[in-house]
Amino acid sequence: MMKYKTIALSALALAASSAAMAQSTSNGSGGSHITLYGVADANVQLLDGASTSTRVQSGGLNGSRFGLRGVEDLGGGLRAFFTLESGINLDSGSQSNDAFWGRQAFVGLSTPYGKVSLGRQYGSLYSLSSDFSQFSNNSFGASTALIGGFKGYEPVRGGDGSATSNGGPTRINNSIKFESQNYSGFSAGALWGMGEVAGDTKGNRVADIYGRYTHGGFDAQISFVDDKANTLGLKTRTVAGAASYAFGPYKVNGGVISVDDRSATNADGDGYWLGASYTLGQHTFKTQYVESKNKHVLNEGKSQAFGLGYQYDLSKRTALYSSLTRFNNDVGSYVPRAAGGIPAGLINGGERDLTEFVTGIRHSF
């Protein structure tokens, strides 16, 4: 038994030594390193509507994930880089995307003029709906994830209503992306997602261009996305803009997303949000209002969310959080919405509104 323990310990020591060498290996031009990182985030969610539901959910402040990120300095201002990132449903241990590396999977080259990368990558709507929202773009609270459902099209959540299906248009498959360097606070980028449809080189492709300006406490972004989801009968163009301003312990933010469906379905829709927060030491208090409106639906077709949130930072990596949100849904033929999925039986024809309470913990590493 002692012999086997010795062999096992030796193998572990060799693996640790190899990992350390891999992170510190350098060539004639510079060095390279690989970082393992992630987020573990889980919460208890209480929903009250026509009935009540209590469940443990994953990803309140941030989506649970783990990933690998690597950089190699090639010299002359060039660097190679890659990211592989997998989403996790912490409540069940399952993966949160159809693909194992479903959050991100790309490789690229950084130059003095900008970065070029290839793979499955974030589109501009991801950063716009996440960075400028008090409740990010997750499926809890008064989140920008409320915006969408325009005849199945989900500009923030992604899903089957996009050309890229698994996460698009916030994450784009088969894409090539260019991001410029920062010039006095301004940066721009462009992404092309190749549809790769047999017999139709332009089918299911996604085009995405965006610009961002950051100076002092001011931050703003605009984006234009053309999503040619031929196989779903959708041809959508999304124009979006968002901004935030931080002054002292205060921060205000807002944004708008407008979807123009140029197909016969005519599934147009708009969404906007306004939020604010106040930070006092380890405490952050936040509030946000979000509205989503289907233009093609009779009787308004509108959902609204108003939420209050609180976050207590135990450290730079660990935080406790809670939120209370009210979701109001119009009557008529419109399908009621919340930031996340609604359990069966929780709403009915007479009671379409929801109240949500969430409390959880997030740890990043």
C-alpha positions in Angstrom: 0.0 0.0 0.0 2.8 2.4 0.9 4.4 1.7 -2.5 1.2 2.8 -4.3 0.9 5.9 -2.2 4.5 6.8 -3.1 3.8 6.4 -6.8 0.6 8.4 -6.6 2.3 11.3 -4.7 5.2 11.2 -7.2 2.7 11.5 -10.1 0.9 14.4 -8.5 4.2 16.2 -7.9 5.3 15.6 -11.5 2.0 17.0 -12.8 2.2 20.1 -10.5 5.8 20.7 -11.7 4.8 20.3 -15.3 2.0 22.8 -14.9 4.3 25.3 -13.2 6.8 24.9 -16.0 4.1 25.4 -18.6 3.0 28.7 -17.0 6.6 30.1 -16.8 7.9 28.7 -20.1 9.5 31.5 -22.2 11.0 31.7 -25.6 13.4 34.1 -27.2 10.7 36.7 -27.6 9.1 36.6 -24.2 7.0 34.2 -22.2 3.7 32.4 -22.1 1.2 31.4 -19.4 -2.1 29.7 -19.0 -4.7 30.6 -16.4 -7.5 28.5 -15.0 -10.4 30.6 -13.9 -14.1 30.4 -13.1 -17.2 31.4 -11.2 -19.3 29.4 -8.8 -22.7 31.1 -8.3 -25.8 29.6 -6.8 -29.0 31.0 -5.2 -32.4 30.2 -3.8 -35.2 31.6 -5.9 -38.8 32.1 -4.7 -41.5 32.8 -7.4 -45.0 33.8 -6.6 -47.8 34.1 -9.2 -50.9 32.0 -9.7 -49.0 29.5 -7.6 -45.6 29.5 -5.8 -42.3 27.8 -6.6 -39.0 27.5 -4.6 -35.9 26.2 -6.3 -32.1 26.3 -6.2 -30.7 28.0 -9.3 -27.3 28.7 -10.8 -25.9 32.1 -11.8 -27.4 35.1 -10.0 -24.6 37.7 -10.2 -22.7 35.9 -12.9 -23.1 32.7 -14.8 -21.3 29.8 -13.3 -18.4 28.6 -15.4 -14.8 27.5 -15.6 -12.3 28.2 -18.3 -8.7 28.3 -19.6 -7.1 31.4 -20.9 -3.6 31.5 -22.4 -1.2 34.2 -23.8 2.2 33.9 -25.5 4.4 36.9 -26.1 5.8 36.5 -29.6 7.9 39.7 -29.6 7.6 42.8 -31.8 4.2 43.7 -30.3 2.6 40.4 -31.2 0.9 38.0 -28.8 -1.0 34.8 -29.4 -4.0 34.1 -27.2 -6.9 31.7 -26.7 -9.9 31.2 -24.4 -11.9 28.0 -23.7 -14.9 28.5 -21.4 -17.6 26.1 -20.3 -20.9 27.0 -18.6 -22.1 25.1 -15.6 -25.5 24.6 -14.0 -24.2 24.6 -10.4 -27.6 23.4 -9.1 -27.4 20.1 -11.1 -23.7 19.9 -12.2 -24.8 19.8 -15.9 -23.3 22.0 -18.6 -25.4 25.1 -19.3 -24.9 25.2 -23.1 -25.5 22.6 -25.8 -21.7 22.6 -26.5 -19.2 21.8 -23.8 -17.1 24.9 -24.5 -20.4 26.7 -25.2 -19.6 30.0 -23.5 -16.5 30.8 -25.5 -13.9 29.0 -27.6 -11.5 31.0 -29.8 -7.9 31.6 -30.7 -6.3 34.8 -32.0 -3.4 37.2 -32.5 -2.9 40.6 -30.9 -1.0 43.3 -32.8 -0.1 46.9 -32.1 -3.2 47.8 -34.2 -5.8 45.5 -32.7 -6.8 41.8 -32.1 -8.0 39.2 -34.6 -9.7 36.0 -33.3 -11.5 33.0 -34.7 -14.1 30.7 -33.1 -17.2 31.0 -30.9 -17.1 34.5 -29.4 -19.1 37.2 -27.8 -21.0 39.6 -30.0 -21.4 43.2 -29.2 -24.9 42.7 -27.7 -23.3 40.6 -24.9 -21.2 43.4 -23.5 -23.9 46.1 -24.2 -26.6 44.1 -22.2 -24.2 43.1 -19.4 -21.8 45.9 -18.7 -24.4 48.6 -18.7 -27.0 46.8 -16.6 -27.3 46.7 -12.8 -28.5 43.1 -12.9 -26.3 42.1 -15.9 -27.9 39.9 -18.6 -28.5 36.9 -16.4 -31.9 35.2 -15.9 -32.7 36.7 -12.5 -33.8 40.1 -11.2 -34.6 43.1 -13.3 -32.2 41.9 -16.0 -31.9 42.8 -19.6 -32.7 39.1 -20.3 -36.3 40.3 -20.1 -35.9 41.9 -23.5 -36.9 39.6 -26.4 -39.4 37.0 -27.3 -40.2 38.8 -30.6 -41.8 35.8 -32.3 -39.0 33.6 -30.8 -36.1 36.0 -31.4 -34.0 36.6 -28.3 -31.4 39.4 -28.8 -30.0 39.1 -25.3 -30.6 35.5 -24.1 -29.8 33.9 -27.5 -31.4 30.6 -28.5 -33.2 29.1 -31.4 -34.4 32.5 -32.7 -31.0 33.4 -34.1 -28.9 32.2 -37.0 -26.3 30.8 -34.6 -28.9 29.0 -32.4 -26.7 28.1 -29.5 -26.4 31.5 -27.8 -26.6 33.9 -30.8 -26.5 36.7 -31.4 -24.8 37.4 -28.1 -22.4 34.5 -28.9 -21.5 33.9 -32.5 -20.4 30.5 -33.9 -17.9 30.2 -36.8 -16.9 33.8 -36.4 -13.9 36.0 -37.2 -13.6 39.1 -35.1 -11.5 42.3 -35.1 -11.1 44.6 -32.2 -9.1 47.8 -32.4 -6.7 49.1 -29.8 -8.0 51.9 -27.5 -7.4 55.3 -28.9 -8.0 58.1 -26.3 -10.9 56.1 -24.9 -12.4 55.0 -28.2 -12.4 51.4 -29.6 -14.3 49.7 -32.3 -14.8 46.2 -33.6 -16.4 44.1 -36.3 -17.5 40.4 -36.3 -18.6 38.1 -39.1 -20.3 34.9 -38.3 -20.3 32.5 -41.2 -23.5 30.5 -41.5 -21.8 27.6 -43.3 -25.1 26.5 -44.9 -24.7 24.0 -47.7 -25.5 25.6 -51.0 -26.0 29.1 -49.5 -22.8 30.9 -48.5 -24.7 33.8 -47.1 -27.3 31.7 -45.3 -27.5 32.0 -41.5 -24.6 34.5 -41.3 -24.3 37.2 -38.7 -22.7 40.6 -39.2 -21.9 42.7 -36.1 -20.2 46.1 -35.8 -19.8 48.3 -32.7 -18.0 51.1 -31.1 -17.3 52.0 -27.4 -16.0 55.2 -25.7 -14.8 55.3 -22.1 -13.5 58.3 -20.3 -13.4 58.9 -16.6 -16.7 57.8 -15.1 -18.4 57.8 -18.5 -18.9 54.7 -20.6 -21.0 54.2 -23.7 -21.4 51.6 -26.5 -23.4 51.4 -29.7 -23.9 48.3 -31.9 -25.5 47.1 -35.1 -26.2 43.4 -35.7 -27.6 41.9 -38.9 -28.8 38.3 -38.2 -29.8 36.4 -41.3 -31.5 33.3 -39.8 -32.7 31.9 -43.1 -33.5 28.4 -41.8 -35.9 30.0 -39.3 -37.5 32.5 -41.7 -36.1 35.4 -39.8 -34.0 38.3 -41.1 -33.4 40.7 -38.2 -31.5 43.9 -37.7 -30.8 45.0 -34.2 -29.7 48.5 -33.3 -28.7 49.1 -29.7 -27.0 51.7 -27.5 -26.2 52.0 -23.8 -24.3 54.2 -21.4 -23.4 54.6 -17.8 -21.9 57.3 -15.6 -20.2 56.8 -12.2 -19.6 59.7 -9.9 -18.3 59.0 -6.4 -20.3 56.1 -4.8 -23.2 56.5 -7.4 -23.7 55.0 -10.8 -26.5 55.5 -13.3 -27.1 53.5 -16.5 -29.5 52.9 -19.3 -29.9 51.4 -22.7 -32.2 50.5 -25.6 -32.4 47.6 -28.0 -34.6 47.8 -31.1 -35.2 44.7 -33.3 -36.4 45.1 -36.9 -37.6 41.8 -38.4 -37.3 42.3 -42.2 -39.0 39.0 -43.1 -42.7 38.3 -43.6 -43.0 37.4 -39.9 -42.5 41.1 -39.1 -41.5 40.2 -35.5 -40.4 43.7 -34.5 -39.7 44.6 -30.9 -38.1 47.1 -28.5 -36.6 47.1 -25.1 -35.1 49.6 -22.8 -33.8 49.8 -19.2 -32.8 52.4 -16.6 -30.8 51.7 -13.4 -28.8 53.2 -10.5 -26.6 52.0 -7.7 -25.0 53.3 -4.5 -21.9 51.7 -3.0 -20.9 52.2 0.7 -17.8 50.2 1.6 -18.7 46.5 1.1 -22.4 47.3 0.6 -24.0 48.0 -2.8 -27.6 48.9 -3.2 -29.1 48.8 -6.7 -32.4 49.3 -8.6 -33.4 48.9 -12.2 -36.5 49.1 -14.5 -36.7 47.0 -17.7 -39.4 47.0 -20.4 -39.8 44.7 -23.4 -42.5 45.3 -26.0 -43.6 43.1 -29.0 -44.7 45.5 -31.7 -46.4 42.7 -33.7 -48.7 41.6 -30.9 -52.2 43.0 -30.3 -53.1 44.3 -26.8 -49.7 45.9 -26.2 -47.6 42.7 -25.7 -45.5 44.3 -23.1 -43.5 43.0 -20.1 -42.1 45.1 -17.3 -39.7 44.4 -14.5 -38.8 46.5 -11.5 -36.2 45.3 -9.1 -34.2 46.1 -6.0 -30.9 44.5 -5.2 -28.3 44.3 -2.5 -24.8 42.9 -2.6 -22.3 42.5 0.3 -18.7 41.8 -0.7 -17.1 39.5 1.8 -13.8 39.8 -0.2 -12.7 40.7 -3.8 -13.8 37.2 -4.9 -16.8 36.3 -2.7 -20.1 38.1 -2.4 -23.5 37.6 -0.9 -26.5 39.0 -2.8 -30.3 39.3 -2.9 -32.9 40.8 -5.1 -36.7 41.4 -5.1 -38.3 41.9 -8.5 -41.9 42.4 -9.8 -42.7 41.2 -13.3 -45.9 42.7 -15.0 -47.2 41.1 -18.2 -49.9 42.4 -20.4 -53.0 40.4 -21.2 -54.0 39.1 -24.6 -52.2 36.7 -26.9 -48.8 37.7 -25.5 -46.6 35.0 -23.9 -45.7 36.3 -20.3 -42.0 36.8 -19.6 -39.6 37.0 -16.7 -35.9 37.3 -16.8 -35.6 33.5 -16.7 -37.8 30.5 -17.4 -41.2 30.3 -15.8 -42.1 26.9 -14.2 -45.2 25.3 -15.5 -48.4 26.2 -13.5 -46.9 29.4 -12.1 -49.1 31.6 -14.3 -52.5 31.3 -15.9 -54.9 33.3 -18.0 -56.1 35.3 -15.0 -52.7 35.7 -13.2 -49.8 36.6 -15.5 -47.7 38.7 -13.1 -44.8 37.4 -11.0 -42.9 38.4 -7.8 -39.4 37.0 -7.5 -37.1 36.9 -4.5 -33.5 35.6 -4.9 -30.7 35.2 -2.3 -27.3 33.6 -3.1 -23.5 33.5 -3.0 -20.9 34.0 -5.7 -17.3 33.0 -5.6 -14.8 33.6 -8.4 -11.4 32.1 -8.8 
